């Protein structure tokens, strides 16, 4: 069996290196994911819970006056119930029959969060997201909320995710969250790297095909002289 190696084809190896470096630079120029760091905020099992403003990263144990005008979330009763402002739109399992009562979805690690998600654009209160069913949060097991925020007067959507553990009858935990720095750019639930644009992946794929084709042509040309 004959193997075509880049080591035996210096010019091909150099071309491949240029492709890899340019692709790395392309990914590096993409929007960054802004991470909160690990917070491990306690979610009291009280009716008030905790109020979190994801734009300013401020928290409160009592209802803030700007809750409905900022991208804010209010997990309470240990996280088994979650309220959100209209400026923070969580991904739902489906469109609710009653507006404002959608079930927040527990997303698997790595789920792409983008415009294809189920959003209502309204203030929302979720009380059915805890359980053992598909898309629910199992008590004591960390899960992921996907969302977008619309900070300030802008209508731009910034996609993000939040990792939390809900508890029934005891305090839950908001562990961390992350938000894309550029509007409209998807994120992956639980991960901090940007989602590569399809055009970038196509460019890499075509470039690699070209490298392999050139390597094969050089090998066939070399064989014909032997």
N, C-alpha and C positions, 0 to 999 in steps of 0.2 A: 504493500500500500504506500502511495506517495503522498507526503504532506507538504503543503505550501506554507512556508513560515516567513514571517516578516523579517526574521533575523537574516535569512538568506537573500532577502531583497531589500537592501538599504534604502533605495529610493521609495519603495512602497512603504517601508516602515516610517520614513520621514513624512510621507503624505498622510499616513494614518495618524501620526502624532499631531499634525496640524489640525486634522479634523477633530480629534479629541480635545485639544486645547481650545479651539474655537467653540465647540459645543459646551465645554465647561464654562467659558466666558459668557456664553449666551444664557445658561442657567443662572449664573451668578448675577446677571443684570436684571433678572426677573424680580418681581415684587417680593419683599420679605414678609415673613409671618411674625407678627409681634406677639411675644409670649409673656404672659403675666408672671411667670415663675410659679413655683409650687406655693400655693397659698394655704391650703387645708383649712378653709374657713368653716367654722361650725354652723350648721343649720339647726337652730333650736326646734324642738318639737312643740313649740308654742304657735298660736294663731298668727303671730307677727312674723316669726322666722327671721330672715336676714334680707336686707335690700342692698343690691349691688348695682352700681352705675358702671357699666363697662367702658364708658368713654373716659371717665376720670379715675376709675378703679377705687372709688370711695364706697364705703359700706356704712350701713346704719341698722340699728335694731328697731327703729321706729319709722313710720311712713314718711318719706321725704317729700317736700312740697313740689319738687321737680320730677317726680317719678314718671308721670305720664308724658313729659316733654323731653325725656332723655332716654338713651338706650339702656333700660334698666330691667333687672330680673329680680323676682322675689320668691325664692323657695321657702316654704314654711311647712309646719308639721313634719319636720325631719326630711323635707324634700318630696314628700308624697303628694304635695300640692305645689304648683308653681304658677305664679302670675308674671306676665311680661307686659311691658308697655308697647305701644304701636311702633316705637322706634327700634325695638328689638324683636325680630320675627323668628321664632323657633321653627325648625322643620317638624311638621306634623305627620302622623301616620296616614291621615286622610283629611279631606275637607269636612269640617263638622256640620252636622245638620242644624245645630244651634250656633250662630255666629258668636265667637269669643269663648267657645268651650272645646277647642280642639285638643286632641291628645298629643302631647309632645312625644316624639319618637326617640327611642334609644338606638343610636346608630352604631353599627359595627366599626371597629378600628379600621381606618383607611378609607372609609366611605367618602366619595367626592361630594362636597357641599357646594352647590352652585344654584343657578336659576331653575334647575329642574326639580328642586325640592318643593314640597307642599307648604305654601305659606298663605296666610289670609290677609295680611296687611292691617289687621286689627289688634287691639288689646286682647290678650288671651289669658284664660285661666284653665290649667290642666289639672285634672284630679283623677284620671284613669290610667296614668302612665306607669303605675306600680303593679307588679304581678309577675306571673310566669309565662305570659303570652308573648307572641311574636311582637317585637318592637317595644316591649315594656321593660322597665327597670326592676330588676330583682333586688329586694332589700339586702343590703350588705355587699352588693357586687357593683364595682364602679362601672359606669357607662358614659356615653357621650351624647350631648345635645349639639345639634347643628343649628346655626342661625345666621342671620345677617343683621347688621345695624345700619341705621341711617342717622348719623350724628348731625346735630345742628339743622339749619334750614335746607341742607343739601338733600337731594333724592338719590345720591349715590349709595350703592349697596356694598358693604364691606363684609365678606363672609368670614365666619369663625366657628369655633367649637368650644365646648366646656365639658370638662370631666367632673362628674359628681357621683356620690354614693348616697342613695336614699335609704332611710331607715324608718320603720313603722314603730312609733311609740318611743323612739329615742332620737338623739340628734344625728342628722346626716352630715355630709361634708361636701363642700365645693372645693375640689382639689386645685384646679387650674383652668385657664382658658387661653385661647390664642385667636388673633384676628389678622386677616390679610391687610397689608398696608396700602394696597392699591384697590380702587373700586372695581367690582366685577370679576376679580380674579378668584378662581375656586381655591378651596383648601381641602385637605384630607383630614378627616376626623382623627384626633389624637396625635397627628404628626406635624412637624414644624417646617418641612420643606414645601416649596411651592409646587403646584401642579404644572408640569411642562406643557407648553402650548402644543397642540397637534402639529402645527407647521414645523416646530423645532424637531419633533420626533421624526417627521417625514424627511426632513433635511438630513438627519443623522442616518436614517435607514438608507436613503439613496446614496449618500457618501460612502457608506460601508460597502454597498453593492459595487460601487465603482472601484474601491480598493481591491476587493476580491476578484473582480473581472480583470483588472490590470495584472494582478498577481498570476492569475491563470494564463493570461496571454503570454506573459514573460516565461512561464514554465513551459508552455507548449512550444514557444519559439526556441527555447533552449534545447528541448528534447529533439526538435527537428534537425538540429545540427549535429546530433550524436548518432 
